[in-house]
Amino acid sequence: MGWRNAVAAWALGGGTAIMLWLNHRTSKDIDIFIDDPQYLGISHPGWVRREFGIARTMTRPPTI
């Protein structure tokens, strides 16, 4: 299952959602909530960096 099929299956939460909705602050991480465990495989930071060409900025392991 690719990321293009998963668009409706996730939502932002935490500080990232507040940042976007209220222009409240700068967020340096992303809190993603999913409703189906099959999407866990495409949510790994390493995969996202490769797929979208994002440079590695993470300095510690994720808290998942």
Steps between C-alpha positions, in 0.01 A plus 500: 500500500651833396483840664268635231226263623551600864409868475161464672626253762706735718476825695744742656492547876686663785708813452505461122121521478492801733770669294305456177151578634586794724835616363602455863868405486770330300492123511811291437334160503189342357239312701309273266199294606386210283194280523638189330822322605582403141617860446775472762739367238476816290526739793861425593716820491764334282242411235351849505844657452578274205159542335485878531871590498496647851835544673554325831450744786401258774755503783339233717283194441125553461279438802268253327 
